[in-house]
Amino acid sequence: MIPDILLSISIPGIDLGGSNAPEDVGVTLQLFALLTILSIAPGILILMTCFARIIIVLSFVRTGLGTQSMPPNQVLVGLALFLTFFIMAPVFTEINETSLQPYLAGDITQEAAMDTAVLPIKTFMAENTREKDLALFFKYAELEKPDSIEEIPLTSLIPAFAISELKTAFQIGFVIFIPFLIIDMVVASTLMAMGMMMLPPVMISLPFKILLFVLVDGWYLIIESLLVSF
């Protein structure tokens, strides 16, 4: 039973006491749909933007340096988040101009606004998705090859985009690891030649890796590579 005090609350389009009016039910369902979308917002941010590629590459950098928890996770996530906003700014701007503002002005309906808002995101994901990955999900879903980006369903595009981002991030991570691996091998070989087998090579190679990373302005190169990759 709903308490009387709740029944007396007036919310536009929502009757807590129950309603048989179809328009009231429709507004209530739209509200539930909006709350559902907000609840999965972190998943949308991770799998439908460039966030995944950036955070994986930054994690590879930290692992390659061997600094363990330095920089901290909060710093890496914060940097990845703001880089995501920077890279996705044109997409968000287009959504605001073609979907949100016309909807707030009453020029288009909610359904039309949703359809218009999805298109820029689809375009961004399609441009960064490999045809092989997208064809995989079309094959198992038994879907025909689309003639345009608008015809690509999100149920196939999102996972295809995600695995494409993972592959690209691991490719960049492999390139990042090579110079650090060379330093580890040189230090380990030198220590073994000197008979200092009991001294952990990591203790000696870590300062050299940090020095090399600072001298070549590593953070600048990593961020530049990430920006160019999009």
N, C-alpha and C positions, 0 to 999 in steps of 0.2 A: 504494500500500500504506500502511495506517495503522501507524505505529510501535507497538511493543509497549508502550511507556510510556503511550501514549494509550489503548490497549485496556484497561489496568489501572485507568483512572480510572472511578470509579463515580458516575454522575449519575442521580438518580431518574427513571425513565421513559425514559431514553435509553441505548441500547447502541451505543457507537461501533464495535463489531465487527460490527454487523448483527444484525437480529432479524426473525423471521417472525411475531411476535405482533402481531395487529392493534392491540391497545391501545397497544403501544410505538410503532408507526408513527403512530398518531393523536396521541400526545403530541408526537412529533417534528414533525409537521406543524403543530400548534398553536404550538410554539416558533418555527418559521419564520414563521408568520403574525404572531406578536407582534413579532418582529424587523423584519418588513416594515413594520408599523404604526409602530414607533419610528423607522424610517428616513425615513418621510414625515411625521413629526410637525411639522416647520416648515411644510409645505404645509397641514396640517390647521389649524394655528394661524392661518395667514394667511387661508385661504379659508372656514373654518367658524366664525370668531369675528368680533368687531367690529374686529379689528386693522387690516384693510385700510382701512376708512373713516377711522380715527383717524390713521394715518400719512400718508395722502394729504392730509387736511385740514391737518395740521401742516406738511407740505411746501409746501402752497399759502400758508400764513402766512409761511413763510420766504421764498418766492419773491416774494410781494407786498411784503414789507418791503425786498427787494433786498439783504439782508445776506449773500448768497452762502452761505458755510458756517457761519453763526452763527445759531442754535445748531448745534453739530456733529451729524452723523448719529447718533452714539452716544447723544446726549442725547434726540433725537427718538424714536429706536427704543426707548430705555429708558422714556421717558414713555409712549409708545404701548403698550408691553408691560404696564406696571403699570396703566394705565387699562383695558386689556383684561381683566386679572385682576379688577379692581374691578367692571366691568360684567357680566362673566360669572360672578361669584361665586355668584349664586342658581342658575345652571345647574349649576355644578360641585358645589354643595352638594346639589342634588337628585340628581345622579348618584351622589354618595357615599352618600347615605342610602337610595336605592332600588335601587342596583345593586352598588356596590363592597362596602359593609359586609355586606349579605346574602350576597354571594358568599364573602367571607372567612369568614363564620360558617358556611358550608356549607348555608345555607337554600335556595339556588337554584343551578342549574347554570351553567356558563360561557356556554352559548348563551343562556340566559335573561338572564344578566347583561348580555351584549352587547346584546340586544334592548331591555332596559330602559334601558341607558345612552344608546342612540341617540335615544330619544324626546325627552328634554329639549333636546338639540341640534337635532333636527328642528323642535321647536316654536319655538325661538328663531329659527332661520333662516327658517321659514315666516312668522313675524310680521313679519320685515323684508325679505321678498321680494315684489316686485310680481307681481300675477297675470299681467300681460302677459308678463313675463320667464319665469315658470314655464310658461305656456301655450306659449311658443315651443319649449321642449325637449320638452314632451308631444306637440306637433304633429309634430315631426320624428322622435320615437321611436315615433309611432303608438300612444300610450298613452291609455287612457280616463281621464276626469276622476275623480280619487280622491274618495272619500266622507269621508275623514278624513286627518289628518296622518300617521298610521301607514302609510297606503298609498302615500305619496309616496316614490318611490325616491331614494336619495341621489345616484345618477348624474344625475338631473335637477334635484334641489333644490340641490346644491352650485354648479353653474355659474350657475343662475338667481339664487341668493343673491349670487354674486360680482359679476355685472353690475349687480344692483340696488344693491349697496354702492358700486360705481364711479360710478353715476349720482348717487346721493345725495351722495357725497363731492365730485363735481365741481360739483354745485349749491351746496353750502356754500362751496366754493372760489371760485365766481363772485361770491357775495355778499361774501366777504372781500376780493376784488380791487378792488371798486368804490371805497371810500374812498382806497385807495392810488393808484388810477388818477387820481382827481380831483386829488390833491396833485401828482402828476407833471405833469398838464396845466396846473395853475395856475402851477407853478414854471417850466415850459417857456415858457408864454405871457409871464410876467413877464420872464424873461431875454431873450426875443426883443424885447419892447417896449423894453427898456433897451439893446438893441443888443449884448448880451453873448452872441452866437451861438457863440463859440468855447468858452464855458464849458459843460462837460457838465451837463445838468440833474440827472442822477442824484446828483452830488456835493452839490447844494444840497437836493434833495428828501429824501435819505436821513435827515438829522438830524430833519427835520420829521415824517417818517413814524414814526420811532422815538419822538419826543416825543409824537405823537398816540396811538400804541399804548400808551405807558406811562400817559398821562393818563387814558385810558378803561379802564385795567386790562384790556388786550387778552387776556392769557393766561387770565384768569378768565372772560371772556366766551366765548372759544373753547372752553374745557373745559366750561363750562356748556351751551353749545349742543350739544356732542357728547353729553353725558350725557342731555340732554332728547331728543335725536333717537332714542334707543333706548327 
